[in-house]
């Protein structure tokens, strides 16, 4: 589960939150994220980032939702 430690944060691109969970070994809550790059990045294009942390809260306050046009 990714946690920012120090230095400037990098990123600022589109990702999709597709789920959540809790890491069994550390009891850390996390978001499951689909990256917008491709499947060769991270864990087949996905990554986990800590959920409910003030450090990583950009995933929680910058969420935009929408519905597909049918």
N, C-alpha and C positions, 0 to 999 in steps of 0.2 A: 504494500500500500504506500503510494507516494506521499511524502510530507516535505514541504519546502523547508530547508534548513537555514541557509544564509545566501546573501547575494541578491542581485536583481532578479525579479521574476521574469520569465520569458514566456512567450506564447502569443496570446491574443489572436486566436483563430477559432473557427467554428468546431464545436464538438457536440455530441449528443449524450445526454445522461440516459442510459437505458435500463438502469437497475441500481440496487443497493444491497449491502450485506454487512456482515460483521466478521472480521478476521478471527478465526478460532484460536490461534496461538497467542494473540496479543489483545483480543477483545476490542480492536479498533473498528469503529464504524466507517464504512467507505461507500463511495459512489462507484458504479461501473460505468465507464465512459467509452464511447466509440469515437476514436480520433478521426479527423477529416483527411488524413494523409493516405495511408493504404495499409493493407494487411501485413506488410513486412515490418511495420513499426510496432514496438511494444509487444503485447501478447496477441498476435494475429490481428493487430489494428486496434486493440482495446487496452485500457489501463484502469487501475483502481486508484482513487485519490481519497484521502481522509475526508470524512463527512462530519459536519458540526464543529469544525475548528475555526477559530477566529483567523488563523493564519491562511487557510485555504478557502475562506468564505466567498471568494469571487464566484465559485461554482453555485453558491446558494443565493446570492443577491442579484446576479446578472442573468438569471434564467428568463428566457423568452419562449413562450409556448405558442403553438398554432395548430390549426386543423387543416387537413388536406382539402383542396378543392375537388369536388366530385362532379 
